[in-house]
Amino acid sequence: MQKEAVRLGSIPWMDSQGTFIINGIARVLVNQILRSPGIYHNRELDQRGVSACTSTVISDWGGRFKSEMDKRDRIWVRISKKRKISVIILLIAMGLSKKDILENVRYPKIFSNMFKKQKGAIESSEDATVELYKRLYSATDLDIVFSESIFKEL
């Protein structure tokens, strides 16, 4: 006869290595910590193997927002793991003007270079909202009312 400690209940038991014992099996529960709301900064490799600085914003409500900065000093945004779009399009769609953006960022030189390199001038919030909708959802039929409703849900 062998003596063993049996634990019953809903609170998992942690062993000396920091793993949790659930149903007799050692498990690591890191995923639950990573999904909690907040901002997470990271350095990742892009598709070509080039190092890129990223940050992920996980909100209590709504989609995930991931910003990336590439080696050419361009800042991109992925909303809910969709296509990459320029952060300038997102900021203008949120109602900021070029002047507001350049006055309130830490490094205005990066943003002024991005404005110069941007294809097609997007001046108004409505144009930026339509462009955001077009890039996220590959839409050919562009409706400003529908794209604004999608934008508000993000």
Residue pairs with C-beta under 8 A, 6 or more apart in sequence:
7 13
7 21
12 20
12 21
12 22
12 27
12 29
13 20
13 21
14 20
14 21
15 21
15 26
17 26
18 28
19 26
19 27
19 28
20 26
20 27
20 28
20 29
21 27
34 40
35 58
36 58
37 58
37 59
37 60
38 57
38 58
39 55
39 56
39 57
39 58
40 55
40 56
40 58
41 53
41 54
41 55
42 53
42 54
42 55
42 56
43 51
43 52
43 53
43 54
44 51
44 52
44 54
45 51
45 52
46 52
46 68
46 70
50 70
50 71
51 71
52 68
52 69
52 70
52 71
53 68
53 69
54 66
54 67
54 68
54 69
55 66
55 67
56 64
56 65
56 66
56 67
57 64
57 65
57 66
57 67
58 64
59 65
62 153
62 154
63 79
63 80
63 153
63 154
64 79
64 80
64 81
65 77
65 78
65 79
65 154
66 77
66 78
66 79
66 81
67 75
67 76
67 77
67 78
67 87
68 75
68 76
68 77
68 78
68 84
69 75
69 76
70 76
73 110
73 113
73 114
74 86
74 114
74 117
75 86
75 87
75 110
75 111
75 114
76 84
76 85
76 86
76 87
77 84
77 85
77 86
77 87
77 90
78 84
78 85
79 85
79 90
79 136
79 154
80 154
82 136
82 137
83 135
83 136
85 132
85 135
85 136
86 114
86 118
87 114
88 101
88 111
88 114
88 115
88 118
88 122
89 122
89 128
89 131
89 132
89 135
90 128
90 132
91 101
92 98
92 101
92 122
92 123
92 124
92 125
92 127
92 128
93 125
93 128
93 129
93 131
93 132
93 151
94 125
95 125
98 115
98 123
101 111
102 108
102 111
102 112
105 111
122 128
122 131
126 144
129 144
129 147
129 148
129 151
130 142
130 144
130 147
132 147
132 151
133 139
133 142
133 146
133 147
133 150
133 151
134 142
134 147
136 150
137 150
